[in-house]
Amino acid sequence: MSGDRVSEFAEFRQRMNARILGEDNQVVRRFFALDTQTYKDGALPAKTKEMLGLVASLVLRCDDCISYHIAECRNAGVNRDEFFEVFSVGLVVGGSIVIPHLRRAVDFLDTLERESPAA
């Protein structure tokens, strides 16, 4: 996966979210707001919630969701060892059908790490 793929993913997501939220539909707007609120610090820190989101995304086999949560986990300070523990939980819960998504997840993580190494 090239760095272009990471940029394309982020740009497409941002553009389409703006397009979708520009429609006059309160259900969609409220769902997006609920999603945003869910991942903020609360009884559980945002970092933990993002890791939970990544596990759920792996189990549900949603590559866009996986990529999103990998980026958000990285922004929240998840390190490589923590990522692989999260990947392990997703794999155990989801089973071998998660393996192709795990490959793409690690590829996406590798690309993010190459583009902006951890401090």
N, C-alpha and C positions, 0 to 999 in steps of 0.2 A: 504494500500500500504506500503510495507516495504522499508527501506532504500536501500535494494538491488535493488529494481525497479528503484530508482533514479539513482544509480550508473550504472545499466545496460543500462538505457536510454542514459545517457551521453556517456558511452563507445561505445555503438552501433552507436550512431550518429557520434561520432568522427571517428570511424573505417570506417564507410560507406562513410562519406564525403571524407576521404582520398582516399578510393578506387575509388569513382566516379571521383574525381578531378585528379586522376592518369591517367585517360583515355585521349586520344588525341582528345578532343572535345571542341572547343572554345566556342560554344554556351552555353554549360553547365557551363564552367568556368566563362564566362562573366555573366551569370545569378547569379551564386553564389556570384561573386564580387559585382554585383549590389545590391543584398540582403544585403550584409555586409555594403556597403556604405550607404544604405538607413537608417539604424538604428544608424548611428553616429550622434553626435551633429551637429546641423545646426541651421536654424531659429527656429526649435523646438529642445528642449533638447532630448537626447537619452532616458531618462526616459519616457517622453511623447510618443515618438515613440514606445517604447516597450509596453506601455499601449494600444496604438492604435492597435498594432499588436495582442495583447491579445484579444481585442474586436473582431477584424476581425476573429481571429482563433475560438473564441466561436461561432460566427455567422455562420462560414463555417463548424463548427463541426469537426475540425481536432484535435484529442487528442494529437498527437505528437507536433503539432504547439502550442497548448495550454500549454503543459508541458514546451516546450522550452521557450515560452514567459513568463511564470510564473518564471522560473529560471532567465531569463534575467531581468525581472522587479525587482526581489528580489535583484539581483546584482546591479541594478541601484538605489536601496534605496526605492522601493515602500513598504509602510507599510500595515498592515492588513486592516485598514480602507480604504485605497486607493484601495487595491485589491477588496474589496467588492463593492466599487463604480464602478470600472471597470466591475466586474461581473454583476452588476445591468444594466449597459448600454448594455452589450452583451445580457443579458436576454431579455431586453425590445426590442432591435432591432431584435433579432433572434426568440423570442417567446418561447413557452413552449418546443419545440423540443430541446432547448439548455440545459434543466434541467439535463439530464443524463451526459452531458459533464461538466456541472457546478459541479456536484457531484465529478467527477474524478478530476476536477481542484482543488477543495477545499481539497480533499484527498492528492493530490500532494503537494499543499502548506503546509498543515499540516506536511507532511513528511519532507519537506525542513526546516520548522521552528524547528522541533524536532532535526534535524541533526546539524543545525547551527543557534541557536537563534540569533536574532538581538542584536547588541551591545547596 
